[in-house]
Amino acid sequence: MLRKIRVNNFKKLNATLDLSQTVVFVGPNNSGKSSILQAITLWSLGLAKWAEAKKESKAKKRVGVAINRKDLINIPVPSAKQLWKDLVVRGSGKSKGKQTINIKIEIEVEGFTDGENWKLGFEFDYANSESFYCRIINHNHHEDNIKFALREKIGLLPPMSGLAGEEDKLELGSISSRIGEGKTADVLRNLCWYVLNSKPEKWNELTNIIATLFGITINEPQYDIFTGKITMTYEENRKKFGLSNGGRGFHQILLIFSYIYANNNSIILLDEPDAHLEILRQKQVFNILSEKLKRENAQLMIATHSISVLDEATEKSSIIAFIGKPHIVNNKSQLVKSLTSIGFEQYLLAEQKGWILYLEGSTDLSILKEYAKILNHPVLPYLESPFVKYVTNLPSVAREHFYGLQEGVSKLKGVALFDKINAKLQQNDLVEMMWKRREIENYLPIPEVIERYVSEPPKDLFSLHDTELMADIIKDEIPPAALKDKNHSWWINSKISDDLLDKVFSKYFQTRKMPILFNKSDYYILASFSKADELEPEITEKLDLIYETASQKEKL
């Protein structure tokens, strides 16, 4: 079995992973979980090519063996360059006289076979779009390591691609090539034919598994020597159907188990085996697979984003999450949240920014930016393009999102700023705080900012304001005691956006028989008319705390 793999510069991967007898790679789409399976098959191909070349050559030391792109039956790519991380195959040289260096893919595997530990690595060097070179990474006693590594038989099965209406009879080598090209639709009947005729006892196991999972009886495949075609039927509710009548989930499971029975692999790699199955069968299939392969002392590695498989795998397997940097999962509940409610692009943002800001809504961010400009606060650049999520005023939503992200980006820090709410806040990697006043709009210097806004020179006829009308409305809407005292409780406890600003601007435009041209989403404009000496010290305190968190990544 394989115990550890180190991958550098392959597709999106730079990772070192510990493996066990049953490993589940979980993560959202395009996260790299399928790439790790492909990395293992590339290593296996390098091993096979190296061993083959060594047999044919008497040279004591081989410089490298060429691998053609078409040899990559399990990793179909239009150009060999697609294998390299970020498509980078050359770099700047550091030594004198050497302007460029070759960027190599490195894949090193540690294993345990026949009671012996071994370690073997290969590096891959780009030649052109159709080929590249493979060389062994030098280690002592690599001859013994090659001997043990060759005893492991690795098979990768991609997701089901549908089912062809008919199939020509193929040899096992052609079947493997079609599978590697992703043409699983062309080989299902062939695999069943091969199992029936070469391993009849396994055929009986296969029929029992299908009957258990689907209540279906699969009939023996038939070969027509005149047409060269293989046909196959199944029976359900005492009626006979052609194989193509079955559902995608049925085809997928028949493919998986017929593939396993047809091949004598000691290591099975399955890419999204549960893609077409409902939840209950996902659990059943995983349990049958893992139990069967454990009995045969085979290793199973599955790439999936199924929560059902994750539930079943928790106590039986190693779970490696491809969320942020690939890592072994210690907290399943956070991983479930990660897979179900957090998009992969958010993990990329978390890695890039190193921090996240939680606010009630987008207006809060706009007002914070205006305050930072007026105060000339160093947090401003961080507020210009933050990783921000709007969570209304629900700390629980912010926490679930943050700790789900942190499952993939362990060094992530966060700040959550809420309106004045009745909740107990926490202080850890996610710094939670609330305004002492009802909401952020309560910190606008009113009525000064409104008066300045309506006193602005008009940009057009619609922008021409009536300052006297606005002054009268303000006097009507703000209690006299509050107008005289900026520390009056009304400024602290009222919801200024609803209780004052909405009313003031609605009345203002209605009186002028105009559509309302200034809404809640525009209130940040009022903040831009503030003066530094008018702003409460608490605003600076909040900006300081955001800055402290946002700037941490640069200090690391």
Secondary structure, DSSP 8 states (H G I E B T S, - for coil): -EEEEEEEEETTEEEEEE--SEEEEE-STTSSHHHHHHHHHHHHHHHHHHHHHHHH---SS---EEEEGGG-TTS--SSGGGGBGGG--EEE--STT--EEE--EEEEEEEEETTEEEEEEEEEEEEETTEEEEEEE--TTHHHHHHHHHT--EEEE-------S-EE---HHHHHHHHHTT-GGGTHHHHHHHHHHH-HHHHHHHHHHHHHHHS-EE---EEETTTTEEE-EEEETTEEEEGGGS-HHHHHHHHHHHHHHHS--SEEEEESTTTT--HHHHHHHHHHHHHHHHHTT-EEEEEE--HHHHHHHTTTSEEEE-SSS-EE-S-HHHHHHHHHH--HHHHHHHHHHSEEEEES-HHHHHHHHHHHHHTT-TTHHHHHS--EEE-TT-HHHHHHHHHHHHTT-TT-EEEEEE-S-S----BSSEEEEE-SSSSGGGGS-TTHHHHHHHTS--SSGGG---HHHHHHHHHHHS-HHHHH-TTSHHHHHS-HIIIIIHHHHHHHHHHTT------GGGHHHHHTT--GGGS-HHHHHHHHHHHHHHTHHHH-
